[in-house]
Amino acid sequence: MNIKETELPGIGKKFALVTDQGERIVVVIHDDGRRDIYHFAADDPDECISSVTMTDSEARQFAAIVGGMVYKPKAMENVEIALNDLIIEWRKVAADAPIIGKTIGEVGLRQNYHINVIGIIRKDQSKQLNPGVDSKFSAGDTVVASGERADLRRAFNELFTKGKGE
């Protein structure tokens, strides 16, 4: 998806994108934090068929929902979001992963792998946001971590999947 960014002096920024289905969406982020979202018809890109205005807080909550921070569809085993060099990725802990029963601190994810665990979703769907170094990993947990792509891949391959290094 190609996103076009335009500076709006005295107003804020405008982001325009076209979906795979040909629909155009425009988001205007005002300097005061307000967001205007416009949806245009696929058959007439100049006809606005709906719009909504959100406060900064509403927009952030909505972004968390759309971005998968609140609910991750079951069909998605691994998800990745890229923010420049920073990647946020979800990964399920395999049943025989070497990380099971160990804490974030014991494994040294930050020191040894240069990644941060920003959330753990347990099998029972309970959530542990911003878990501390004493948080233990269990089989079936979905771990949300951030870091650079190579560091995440190394950690996930060595610790979260079946048997070390497989």
C-alpha positions as CSV (number, residue, x, y, z in Angstrom):
1,M,0.0,0.0,0.0
2,N,1.3,3.4,-0.9
3,I,0.7,6.2,1.5
4,K,1.1,9.8,0.4
5,E,1.9,12.3,3.1
6,T,1.3,16.0,2.6
7,E,2.1,18.9,5.0
8,L,-0.8,21.2,5.6
9,P,0.7,24.5,7.0
10,G,-1.3,25.8,9.9
11,I,-3.4,22.7,10.0
12,G,-1.3,19.6,10.4
13,K,-0.7,16.6,8.0
14,K,-2.7,14.7,5.5
15,F,-2.2,11.0,4.7
16,A,-3.9,9.5,1.6
17,L,-3.9,5.9,0.7
18,V,-5.7,3.6,-1.8
19,T,-6.7,0.1,-0.6
20,D,-6.3,-3.0,-2.6
21,Q,-10.0,-2.7,-3.5
22,G,-9.4,0.7,-5.0
23,E,-11.1,2.7,-2.2
24,R,-9.3,5.9,-1.1
25,I,-8.9,6.9,2.5
26,V,-7.7,10.3,3.7
27,V,-6.6,11.0,7.2
28,V,-6.0,14.6,8.3
29,I,-4.2,15.0,11.6
30,H,-4.7,18.4,13.0
31,D,-2.1,20.2,15.1
32,D,-4.5,20.1,18.0
33,G,-4.6,16.2,17.9
34,R,-8.0,15.9,16.2
35,R,-8.2,13.4,13.3
36,D,-10.6,13.6,10.3
37,I,-11.0,10.4,8.4
38,Y,-12.6,10.4,4.9
39,H,-13.6,7.4,2.9
40,F,-14.1,7.8,-0.9
41,A,-15.9,5.5,-3.3
42,A,-13.9,3.2,-5.4
43,D,-15.8,4.1,-8.6
44,D,-15.6,7.9,-7.9
45,P,-12.4,8.9,-6.0
46,D,-13.7,12.4,-5.6
47,E,-16.9,11.4,-3.9
48,C,-16.6,11.2,-0.1
49,I,-19.1,8.6,1.0
50,S,-18.3,8.8,4.8
51,S,-16.2,10.7,7.3
52,V,-15.6,10.7,11.0
53,T,-13.8,13.1,13.4
54,M,-12.0,11.7,16.4
55,T,-10.2,13.2,19.4
56,D,-6.5,12.3,19.9
57,S,-7.5,9.8,22.6
58,E,-10.2,8.2,20.4
59,A,-7.9,7.9,17.5
60,R,-5.2,6.2,19.6
61,Q,-7.7,3.7,20.9
62,F,-9.0,3.0,17.4
63,A,-5.5,2.6,16.1
64,A,-4.8,0.0,18.8
65,I,-7.9,-1.9,17.7
66,V,-7.1,-1.7,14.0
67,G,-3.4,-2.4,14.5
68,G,-4.1,-5.6,16.4
69,M,-3.0,-4.6,19.9
70,V,-6.4,-5.3,21.4
71,Y,-7.4,-8.4,19.5
72,K,-5.3,-10.6,17.2
73,P,-7.3,-12.8,14.8
74,K,-6.8,-16.5,15.4
75,A,-5.7,-17.0,11.8
76,M,-2.6,-14.8,12.3
77,E,0.2,-16.8,13.9
78,N,2.9,-14.3,13.3
79,V,2.3,-10.6,12.7
80,E,4.8,-7.9,12.1
81,I,4.5,-4.1,12.2
82,A,7.4,-2.0,10.9
83,L,8.1,1.5,12.2
84,N,11.3,2.6,10.4
85,D,14.0,0.2,11.9
86,L,11.8,-0.8,14.8
87,I,9.7,-3.9,14.3
88,I,6.8,-5.1,16.5
89,E,6.1,-8.8,16.1
90,W,3.7,-11.3,17.7
91,R,5.0,-14.9,18.1
92,K,3.4,-17.9,19.8
93,V,5.6,-19.9,22.2
94,A,5.8,-23.5,20.9
95,A,4.9,-26.4,23.2
96,D,8.6,-27.5,23.6
97,A,10.3,-24.1,23.2
98,P,13.4,-23.6,25.3
99,I,12.0,-20.4,26.8
100,I,9.2,-22.2,28.7
101,G,9.3,-21.7,32.4
102,K,12.0,-19.0,32.2
103,T,11.6,-15.4,33.0
104,I,12.3,-12.4,30.8
105,G,15.2,-11.6,33.2
106,E,16.7,-15.1,33.2
107,V,16.8,-15.2,29.4
108,G,18.2,-11.6,29.2
109,L,16.1,-10.7,26.2
110,R,17.1,-7.1,26.4
111,Q,20.8,-7.7,27.1
112,N,21.4,-10.8,25.0
113,Y,19.0,-10.3,22.1
114,H,18.4,-6.5,22.1
115,I,14.6,-6.9,22.1
116,N,11.8,-5.8,24.5
117,V,8.7,-7.8,25.4
118,I,5.8,-5.3,25.4
119,G,3.1,-7.8,26.1
120,I,2.2,-11.4,26.7
121,I,-1.2,-12.9,25.8
122,R,-1.8,-16.1,27.8
123,K,-3.6,-19.1,26.5
124,D,-6.7,-18.1,28.5
125,Q,-6.6,-14.7,26.7
126,S,-5.5,-12.8,29.8
127,K,-3.0,-10.0,29.0
128,Q,0.1,-8.9,30.7
129,L,1.1,-5.5,29.3
130,N,4.6,-4.3,29.7
131,P,5.7,-7.4,31.7
132,G,8.5,-7.2,34.2
133,V,11.7,-9.2,34.3
134,D,10.1,-11.7,36.6
135,S,7.4,-12.7,34.0
136,K,7.6,-16.3,33.0
137,F,6.9,-17.8,29.6
138,S,4.4,-20.7,29.1
139,A,3.6,-22.9,26.1
140,G,0.9,-21.3,24.0
141,D,1.7,-17.7,25.1
142,T,1.6,-15.1,22.4
143,V,4.5,-12.7,23.0
144,V,4.5,-9.2,21.6
145,A,8.1,-7.9,21.2
146,S,9.8,-5.0,19.7
147,G,13.3,-4.6,18.3
148,E,15.2,-4.8,15.0
149,R,14.2,-7.5,12.5
150,A,17.5,-9.5,12.8
151,D,17.4,-9.4,16.6
152,L,13.7,-10.5,16.7
153,R,14.3,-13.4,14.2
154,R,17.3,-14.6,16.2
155,A,15.4,-14.6,19.5
156,F,12.3,-16.2,18.1
157,N,14.3,-18.9,16.3
158,E,16.5,-19.7,19.3
159,L,14.0,-19.4,22.1
160,F,10.3,-19.5,21.0
161,T,10.2,-22.3,18.5
162,K,10.6,-26.1,18.8
163,G,13.9,-27.0,20.2
164,K,16.8,-24.6,20.3
165,G,18.0,-23.5,16.9
166,E,15.5,-25.4,14.9
